[in-house]
Amino acid sequence: MTNSTNCNNSLSYNVRLIQVIIYATIFPFGATFNVLALWVFCCKLKKWTETRVYMINLVITDCSVVCSLPFQMYFFWNDWHRDTLCLTIQSIYLINMSMSIYIITVISVDRYIAIKYPLKAKSLRSPWKAALICGLLWVSTIIGLNIKQRREETLCLQKVSTKPSTSVLFFLIFFFLIPLIILSFCSMHIIRSLKKRMITNPHENKLIEKAIYIVSANMIVFILCFSPVQIGMLARFVMEKNGVNCLAIQKIRIFINVAACIANSNCCMDAICYYFVAKEFQEASSFCKPKSHLSKTNETHTSQLRIF
């Protein structure tokens, strides 16, 4: 049982070094990929679509996460005490990481609507609706995180206290579990629908298979990136709730810090998964259009149904 609300559980030199190496690798790649993607989506594309709106917001969130990494390295290495700079960087990091998860989820919902309900998609999907959704997500995320941020900790971006915090459950449910359920549901139904299209469009199987691989890859990357750190946070909460000793807390803390590096690597993978595969999805979406040789209006309508 712990006898105090704090443990002397500073991270070892080796753990800090691993974090620095990983973040130093993520930073240049993440910055390059996301700046390139931002330039393309903001400057090179002419037509505004809902996907373009979502992608710009996703790239902005990932760029913000990437920009916070050098500060995180410095804070961890020096056991930086909380001050205005720390709280600012922490807020930027948490808000944008959470928004990245939400936008990835919204993109999967947008795909689901375009694939599953192509006739209704035109009324349900539009650039201004996408902008409205992103705006509401930004506002709700900022408000929610400002309310639920832990304020009793002394070190920046680190939990030293062994007092269980209910904010862990809040983050787990609203910023991981619910998005994971939605993303998994949409992805599985998209894959199922595309496989049915393979039966009716056998001559286009190769292209449809690409779309299936893309959806599957996005879901797997999401799970692999975000699950470890969330499982670690939940395990620590359970340990603290049941009064586990400081040695056990120290071990799970090491796991959480390494898992956080994996989660932060998602800011690189987003640019790869969503930008470089955009063309394939735009082509694959054509197989989900309701075809009519008799109605020119219907043909025009379905030509606007695109995932990317």
QUIDAFEN-V148893 format. One record per backbone hydrogen bond with DSSP energy under -0.5 kcal/mol. NH is the residue of the N-H (numbers start at 1). CO is the residue of the C=O. If there is no record, write none. Layout:
# QUIDAFEN-V148893
nh->(NH:NH)
co->(CO:CO)
This chain:
# QUIDAFEN-V148893
nh->(7:9:16:17:18:19:20:21:22:23:24:25:26:27:28:29:30:31:32:33:34:35:36:37:38:39:40:41:42:43:44:44:45:49:53:54:55:56:57:58:59:60:61:62:63:64:65:66:67:68:69:69:70:72:73:74:75:76:77:78:79:79:80:82:87:88:89:90:91:92:93:94:95:96:97:98:99:100:101:102:103:104:105:106:107:108:109:110:111:112:113:114:115:116:117:121:122:123:124:125:130:131:132:133:134:135:136:137:138:139:140:141:142:143:144:145:146:147:148:149:156:158:160:162:163:164:166:168:170:171:172:173:174:175:176:177:178:180:181:182:183:184:185:186:187:188:189:190:191:192:193:194:195:196:197:198:199:199:200:201:204:205:208:209:210:211:212:213:214:215:216:217:218:219:220:221:222:223:224:225:226:227:230:231:232:233:234:235:236:237:238:239:240:241:242:243:244:249:250:251:252:253:254:255:256:257:258:259:260:261:262:263:264:265:266:267:268:269:270:271:272:273:274:275:275:276:276:278:281:282:283:284:285:286:287:288:289:296:299:300:301:302:303:304:305:306)
co->(160:7:12:13:14:15:16:17:18:19:20:21:22:23:24:25:26:27:28:29:30:31:32:33:34:35:36:37:38:39:39:40:40:47:49:50:51:52:53:54:55:56:57:58:59:60:61:62:63:64:65:66:66:68:69:70:71:72:73:74:75:76:75:154:83:84:85:86:87:88:89:90:91:92:93:94:95:96:97:98:99:100:101:102:103:104:105:106:107:108:109:110:111:112:113:117:118:120:120:121:126:127:128:129:130:131:132:133:134:135:136:137:138:139:140:141:142:143:144:145:80:155:158:5:5:162:164:165:166:167:168:169:170:171:172:172:173:176:177:178:179:180:181:182:183:184:185:186:187:188:189:190:191:192:193:194:195:196:196:197:201:202:204:205:206:207:208:209:210:211:212:213:214:215:216:217:218:219:220:221:222:223:226:227:228:229:230:231:232:233:234:235:236:237:238:240:239:245:246:247:248:249:250:251:252:253:254:255:256:257:258:259:260:261:263:264:265:265:266:267:268:269:270:270:271:271:272:275:277:278:279:280:281:283:284:285:286:294:295:296:297:298:299:301:302:304)
